Amino acid sequence: MLKRFLPFLLLLFFFSAAQAQVSKAVQHYKAGIQLKNNNQLSEAFAEFNKAIELNKNYDSAYVEMAHIYFKSGKMDLAITNFNKALSVNPGYADAYVGMAKIYRDAIKQYDTAIFYFNEAAKYDSKNKEIFYGIAWIHNARKQHELAIPYAVKALEIDNNYKPAYGELGYAYNSTKKYAECIEQMKKNLAVSVVDVAYLYSGLCYIELKNKEGAMQQYEALLKVNERMAGSLKKKIDAMPAN
């Protein structure tokens, strides 16, 4: 009877040991996140490394290590760790976003960055950073027409996401689509009040030489952001008299 159950007992022992190891890896990972949030990056890195030593398939730990490498300017090591995460989990959207940011911000290979953003979107279509990132690249390349729908998409996900307003307003102004910009900002302001939307609307009214419209945006902006409103008012005051 004992011989019959011995393989089962051994299997149970190894399974329990493996589970305990995985559980300990999670503890190190959580400790690393807490340290990272406290900006203790070297200590956080050590915890993520311990998590990986205990669990070689810990995709999230590889991503966190990659982020730390990115912040320290070690792009090759960041790419290596993002790739390790993707080898474990090919559908890991955050790893694709991390890769995209490296190629956008550090390496300046925009085609590759867009590729990784698009890969991320396949697995996480509700990530505003993805669509903002593509809009940013198109604006950087002076492809402002292409930037507009991606910035709008980012705002459809989060109407309060100010970076996307910056890209959208810049793209509209660069293409001189002032009336279209005003209409789009009206739609966004109907969802929630965002100071940047008032600012860009006001700037567009200035370009259209509509001082009354610009003043309306200024007055609305004054209620939510006095400093930004002051900046807009200076531009309104500089408008030539009719």
Phi, psi and chi 1 to 4 in degrees:
 res  aa     phi    psi   chi1   chi2   chi3   chi4
   1 MET       -  -43.1 -175.8   68.3   69.6      -
   2 LEU   -63.4  -40.2 -179.7   61.5      -      -
   3 LYS   -63.0  -33.9  -72.6 -177.5  178.9 -180.0
   4 ARG   -68.4  -36.9 -174.2  177.4  -59.0  172.9
   5 PHE   -91.3  -11.2  -77.5  102.9      -      -
   6 LEU   -60.1  -46.7 -172.2   58.1      -      -
   7 PRO   -59.6  -38.5  -23.1   34.3      -      -
   8 PHE   -64.5  -42.0  172.1   76.5      -      -
   9 LEU   -65.5  -38.8  -68.1  171.6      -      -
  10 LEU   -65.4  -42.6  -73.8  171.2      -      -
  11 LEU   -62.3  -42.2 -176.0   63.6      -      -
  12 LEU   -64.0  -38.7 -177.8   62.7      -      -
  13 PHE   -63.7  -48.7  170.2   78.0      -      -
  14 PHE   -66.4  -36.4  -74.2  119.7      -      -
  15 PHE   -64.7  -43.4  176.4   77.9      -      -
  16 SER   -64.6  -39.6  -62.2      -      -      -
  17 ALA   -65.6  -40.9      -      -      -      -
  18 ALA   -65.1  -41.3      -      -      -      -
  19 GLN   -63.3  -39.6  -74.3  -63.9  101.8      -
  20 ALA   -64.4  -37.7      -      -      -      -
  21 GLN   -66.2  -42.8 -160.5  166.4    2.1      -
  22 VAL   -63.2  -42.3  168.8      -      -      -
  23 SER   -62.7  -39.6  178.2      -      -      -
  24 LYS   -67.6  -36.2 -164.2  170.6 -178.5 -178.9
  25 ALA   -61.9  -41.0      -      -      -      -
  26 VAL   -62.4  -39.2  171.5      -      -      -
  27 GLN   -61.6  -44.1  -68.4  174.2   17.2      -
  28 HIS   -64.9  -39.8  -76.8  -64.7      -      -
  29 TYR   -62.4  -47.0  175.5   79.4      -      -
  30 LYS   -62.8  -38.1  -71.4 -178.9  176.3  178.6
  31 ALA   -64.1  -38.3      -      -      -      -
  32 GLY   -64.1  -41.1      -      -      -      -
  33 ILE   -61.9  -43.2  -67.2  -66.2      -      -
  34 GLN   -63.6  -42.4 -167.3  167.7   17.5      -
  35 LEU   -66.2  -39.9  -71.7  163.6      -      -
  36 LYS   -62.5  -41.6 -173.0 -170.7   81.2  167.6
  37 ASN   -64.4  -24.4  -69.2  -20.6      -      -
  38 ASN   -90.9    7.4  -68.2  -28.3      -      -
  39 ASN    64.5   26.2 -153.3   33.5      -      -
  40 GLN   -97.5   75.5  -64.1  172.6  -95.1      -
  41 LEU   -70.3  -39.9  -62.7 -175.3      -      -
  42 SER   -65.9  -40.0   59.4      -      -      -
  43 GLU   -67.3  -39.1  -66.6   87.5  -14.0      -
  44 ALA   -63.0  -43.4      -      -      -      -
  45 PHE   -57.7  -43.0 -175.9   90.4      -      -
  46 ALA   -61.6  -39.3      -      -      -      -
  47 GLU   -67.9  -41.9  -68.6  -64.5  -32.2      -
  48 PHE   -64.1  -37.1  -64.8  133.9      -      -
  49 ASN   -64.7  -39.8 -163.2   43.7      -      -
  50 LYS   -64.7  -38.2  -72.5  175.7 -174.9  175.6
  51 ALA   -61.3  -40.6      -      -      -      -
  52 ILE   -71.5  -35.2  -71.7  168.6      -      -
  53 GLU   -60.4  -33.5  -72.8  173.9   -4.6      -
  54 LEU   -85.9  -25.7  -69.0  164.7      -      -
  55 ASN  -143.0   98.9  179.1    5.7      -      -
  56 LYS   -65.2  -15.2  -61.6  -63.9 -176.0 -173.9
  57 ASN  -103.6   24.6  -67.8  -37.0      -      -
  58 TYR   -83.5   86.1 -150.0  143.6      -      -
  59 ASP   -60.8  -40.4   51.3   -2.9      -      -
  60 SER   -64.8  -35.0  -61.7      -      -      -
  61 ALA   -67.6  -39.3      -      -      -      -
  62 TYR   -60.9  -41.8  -75.3  120.1      -      -
  63 VAL   -63.5  -43.3  165.4      -      -      -
  64 GLU   -65.1  -39.0  -67.4  -59.9  -25.4      -
  65 MET   -63.5  -39.1  -71.4  177.9   71.0      -
  66 ALA   -62.4  -41.2      -      -      -      -
  67 HIS   -61.2  -40.2  -74.5  -45.3      -      -
  68 ILE   -68.1  -42.0  -67.3  173.4      -      -
  69 TYR   -59.9  -41.5  -82.6  129.5      -      -
  70 PHE   -59.6  -46.5  178.0   80.7      -      -
  71 LYS   -63.7  -30.5  -75.3 -174.6  176.3 -179.6
  72 SER   -89.9    4.4   62.2      -      -      -
  73 GLY    82.2   10.8      -      -      -      -
  74 LYS   -96.0   78.0  -62.3  176.2 -179.4  177.3
  75 MET   -67.5  -37.6  -60.2  -54.0  158.7      -
  76 ASP   -61.3  -42.8  -71.2  -15.0      -      -
  77 LEU   -71.0  -33.7  -69.3  170.8      -      -
  78 ALA   -62.9  -46.5      -      -      -      -
  79 ILE   -61.1  -42.5  -70.4  170.8      -      -
  80 THR   -57.7  -44.2  -63.6      -      -      -
  81 ASN   -73.9  -35.8  -81.4  -87.7      -      -
  82 PHE   -61.9  -40.6  -79.5  130.7      -      -
  83 ASN   -66.0  -35.5  -82.4  -34.3      -      -
  84 LYS   -63.1  -41.7  -75.4  179.9  179.6  178.3
  85 ALA   -62.3  -41.3      -      -      -      -
  86 LEU   -71.4  -28.2  -69.9  169.5      -      -
  87 SER   -68.8  -31.3   68.5      -      -      -
  88 VAL   -79.6  -42.1  173.9      -      -      -
  89 ASN  -135.1   90.0 -178.6    1.5      -      -
  90 PRO   -63.7  -12.5  -20.4   32.8      -      -
  91 GLY  -104.9   24.2      -      -      -      -
  92 TYR   -84.5   98.3 -161.1  160.2      -      -
  93 ALA   -60.6  -40.8      -      -      -      -
  94 ASP   -62.3  -32.3  -74.7  -11.0      -      -
  95 ALA   -68.9  -40.0      -      -      -      -
  96 TYR   -64.0  -41.5  -73.0  116.4      -      -
  97 VAL   -62.6  -42.0  171.4      -      -      -
  98 GLY   -60.2  -43.2      -      -      -      -
  99 MET   -63.1  -42.8  -69.2  -75.4  -84.5      -
 100 ALA   -60.0  -41.5      -      -      -      -
 101 LYS   -65.7  -36.0  -71.9 -179.6  177.9  178.5
 102 ILE   -62.4  -47.5  -71.6  174.7      -      -
 103 TYR   -73.0  -25.1  -78.0   98.5      -      -
 104 ARG   -79.0  -50.8 -179.4 -168.2   67.2 -172.1
 105 ASP   -91.4  -34.6  -59.5  -26.0      -      -
 106 ALA  -102.8  -48.2      -      -      -      -
 107 ILE   -90.4  -23.4  -59.2  177.6      -      -
 108 LYS    62.5   36.0  -51.7  -67.9 -175.1 -175.1
 109 GLN  -104.6   90.2  -68.9 -178.0    6.3      -
 110 TYR   -68.6  -34.8  -67.8  148.7      -      -
 111 ASP   -61.6  -42.8  -74.9  -20.4      -      -
 112 THR   -67.1  -39.3  -55.4      -      -      -
 113 ALA   -60.5  -45.3      -      -      -      -
 114 ILE   -63.0  -39.1  -71.7  176.0      -      -
 115 PHE   -55.7  -48.2  166.3   79.4      -      -
 116 TYR   -69.8  -36.7  -79.2  113.3      -      -
 117 PHE   -60.9  -42.7  -83.1  130.7      -      -
 118 ASN   -65.5  -37.2  -77.5  -32.1      -      -
 119 GLU   -62.8  -42.4  -72.5  -62.0  -56.9      -
 120 ALA   -60.6  -40.5      -      -      -      -
 121 ALA   -63.6  -26.3      -      -      -      -
 122 LYS   -63.6  -29.9  -68.0  177.5 -176.5  177.7
 123 TYR  -108.0  -13.6  -56.6  101.6      -      -
 124 ASP  -150.0   86.2 -175.5    4.6      -      -
 125 SER   -81.0    0.3   61.7      -      -      -
 126 LYS  -110.0   17.6  -62.6  -61.5 -178.1 -177.8
 127 ASN   -94.9  108.0 -173.3  -27.0      -      -
 128 LYS   -63.9  -29.4   61.1 -167.5  176.7 -172.6
 129 GLU   -62.6  -32.0  -82.4 -165.2  -84.9      -
 130 ILE   -62.7  -51.3  -66.5  169.9      -      -
 131 PHE   -75.2  -34.2  -56.7  102.2      -      -
 132 TYR   -61.6  -42.3  159.1   74.8      -      -
 133 GLY   -61.3  -41.3      -      -      -      -
 134 ILE   -68.7  -40.2  -63.1  174.1      -      -
 135 ALA   -60.1  -43.0      -      -      -      -
 136 TRP   -58.7  -45.4 -173.0   97.6      -      -
 137 ILE   -63.0  -45.6  -70.4  170.7      -      -
 138 HIS   -62.1  -39.5  -75.5  -48.3      -      -
 139 ASN   -66.0  -39.6  -87.2  -28.0      -      -
 140 ALA   -62.7  -30.4      -      -      -      -
 141 ARG   -90.6    5.3  -63.9  172.2  117.1  174.1
 142 LYS    64.1   26.2  -57.2 -171.9 -174.3  -55.3
 143 GLN   -98.8   63.5  -61.3  170.1  -32.9      -
 144 HIS   -65.3  -35.0  -52.4  -61.6      -      -
 145 GLU   -59.6  -39.8  -70.0  -86.5    4.7      -
 146 LEU   -71.9  -27.0  -63.8  176.9      -      -
 147 ALA   -70.1  -33.5      -      -      -      -
 148 ILE   -56.3  -53.9  -69.2  170.8      -      -
 149 PRO   -63.4  -30.7   18.5  -30.3      -      -
 150 TYR   -72.1  -39.0  -72.2  101.9      -      -
 151 ALA   -65.3  -40.5      -      -      -      -
 152 VAL   -62.0  -41.6  169.3      -      -      -
 153 LYS   -61.5  -42.8  176.1   66.2  175.9  174.7
 154 ALA   -59.9  -38.9      -      -      -      -
 155 LEU   -75.6  -24.9  -68.6  171.8      -      -
 156 GLU   -66.8  -30.9  -73.4  172.6   -6.7      -
 157 ILE   -77.3  -42.9  -63.9  167.6      -      -
 158 ASP  -143.4  101.0 -177.9   -2.9      -      -
 159 ASN   -66.3  -13.5 -165.4   66.7      -      -
 160 ASN  -100.2    8.9  -64.5  -52.9      -      -
 161 TYR   -80.5   95.5 -170.9   42.0      -      -
 162 LYS   -62.2  -38.3  -69.0 -175.2 -179.1 -179.0
 163 PRO   -55.5  -36.4  -27.6   36.7      -      -
 164 ALA   -68.8  -34.8      -      -      -      -
 165 TYR   -61.8  -39.1  -80.7  103.4      -      -
 166 GLY   -60.7  -45.3      -      -      -      -
 167 GLU   -68.1  -39.2  -65.0  -53.4  -44.3      -
 168 LEU   -66.8  -47.6 -177.4   58.8      -      -
 169 GLY   -62.1  -41.0      -      -      -      -
 170 TYR   -63.9  -41.7  178.5   68.9      -      -
 171 ALA   -66.2  -43.9      -      -      -      -
 172 TYR   -62.9  -45.3  -86.5  128.6      -      -
 173 ASN   -65.4  -37.9  -85.6  -84.9      -      -
 174 SER   -67.7  -30.0  -63.0      -      -      -
 175 THR   -94.8    2.1   54.0      -      -      -
 176 LYS    59.1   31.0  -61.2 -175.8  178.0 -178.8
 177 LYS   -92.9   65.6  -67.7 -172.8  171.5 -176.6
 178 TYR   -69.2  -44.6  -53.1  122.4      -      -
 179 ALA   -64.3  -41.1      -      -      -      -
 180 GLU   -63.5  -38.1  -69.5   92.1  -30.5      -
 181 CYS   -62.1  -46.5 -179.3      -      -      -
 182 ILE   -59.6  -44.0  -69.6  167.2      -      -
 183 GLU   -63.9  -41.9  -73.9  -56.1  -50.7      -
 184 GLN   -64.7  -43.3  179.6   63.1   52.5      -
 185 MET   -64.7  -33.5  -64.5  -55.5  174.9      -
 186 LYS   -61.3  -42.1  -80.7 -177.8 -178.2  176.8
 187 LYS   -62.1  -42.5  -68.3  177.2 -175.3  177.0
 188 ASN   -68.2  -39.8  -67.5  104.0      -      -
 189 LEU   -68.9  -22.0  -73.0  165.0      -      -
 190 ALA   -71.3  -21.7      -      -      -      -
 191 VAL   -86.4  -49.7  176.7      -      -      -
 192 SER  -160.4  153.8   59.2      -      -      -
 193 VAL   -79.8  121.5  172.5      -      -      -
 194 VAL  -131.1  124.8 -179.0      -      -      -
 195 ASP   -58.1  -39.3   50.9   10.6      -      -
 196 VAL   -64.1  -32.0 -173.2      -      -      -
 197 ALA   -65.0  -41.8      -      -      -      -
 198 TYR   -63.3  -41.2  -75.5  125.5      -      -
 199 LEU   -60.1  -51.7  174.5   64.5      -      -
 200 TYR   -67.9  -33.1  -85.7  106.4      -      -
 201 SER   -62.7  -44.6  -66.8      -      -      -
 202 GLY   -61.6  -41.6      -      -      -      -
 203 LEU   -63.5  -37.0  -66.3  173.0      -      -
 204 CYS   -69.3  -39.9  -73.2      -      -      -
 205 TYR   -60.9  -37.1  -83.8  116.5      -      -
 206 ILE   -62.0  -44.7  -69.7  170.5      -      -
 207 GLU   -63.0  -32.3  -67.3  -67.5  -19.9      -
 208 LEU   -84.2    3.5  -67.3  170.3      -      -
 209 LYS    59.7   34.6  -62.1  178.4  173.5   54.2
 210 ASN  -107.8   88.5 -175.3  -23.2      -      -
 211 LYS   -67.8  -36.3 -169.0  168.5 -174.1  175.5
 212 GLU   -62.5  -45.5 -177.8 -179.2   -6.6      -
 213 GLY   -63.1  -40.9      -      -      -      -
 214 ALA   -63.2  -40.7      -      -      -      -
 215 MET   -65.6  -35.6  -79.9  -60.1  -63.7      -
 216 GLN   -62.8  -41.2  -72.4  174.9   -6.8      -
 217 GLN   -67.5  -39.0  -58.4  -52.4  -56.8      -
 218 TYR   -60.4  -46.5  160.0   73.0      -      -
 219 GLU   -63.9  -38.3  -71.4  165.4    3.7      -
 220 ALA   -68.9  -40.9      -      -      -      -
 221 LEU   -66.3  -34.6 -179.3   54.9      -      -
 222 LEU   -59.1  -29.5 -170.6   61.3      -      -
 223 LYS   -74.9  -21.3  -64.2  174.8 -176.6  177.9
 224 VAL  -117.1  -22.5  -67.2      -      -      -
 225 ASN  -156.2   92.2 -170.6  -33.2      -      -
 226 GLU   -62.2  -40.6  -70.2 -175.0   14.5      -
 227 ARG   -63.7  -46.3 -173.7  174.9  179.2 -180.0
 228 MET   -65.0  -38.3 -167.5  177.1  -73.6      -
 229 ALA   -62.7  -38.7      -      -      -      -
 230 GLY   -61.6  -38.5      -      -      -      -
 231 SER   -64.5  -41.6  175.2      -      -      -
 232 LEU   -66.6  -39.6  177.7   60.6      -      -
 233 LYS   -62.6  -36.8 -175.2   62.8  161.6   57.1
 234 LYS   -60.4  -40.6  -72.3  179.2 -178.1  177.4
 235 LYS   -69.7  -36.9  -67.0 -178.0 -179.1  -63.5
 236 ILE   -65.2  -43.5  -65.8  171.6      -      -
 237 ASP   -63.4  -26.3  -68.5  -19.6      -      -
 238 ALA   -83.3   -4.1      -      -      -      -
 239 MET   -65.6  138.9  -68.6  177.2   70.6      -
 240 PRO   -66.0  147.1   22.7  -31.7      -      -
 241 ALA   -66.9  144.9      -      -      -      -
 242 ASN   -70.2      -  -68.7  -27.7      -      -
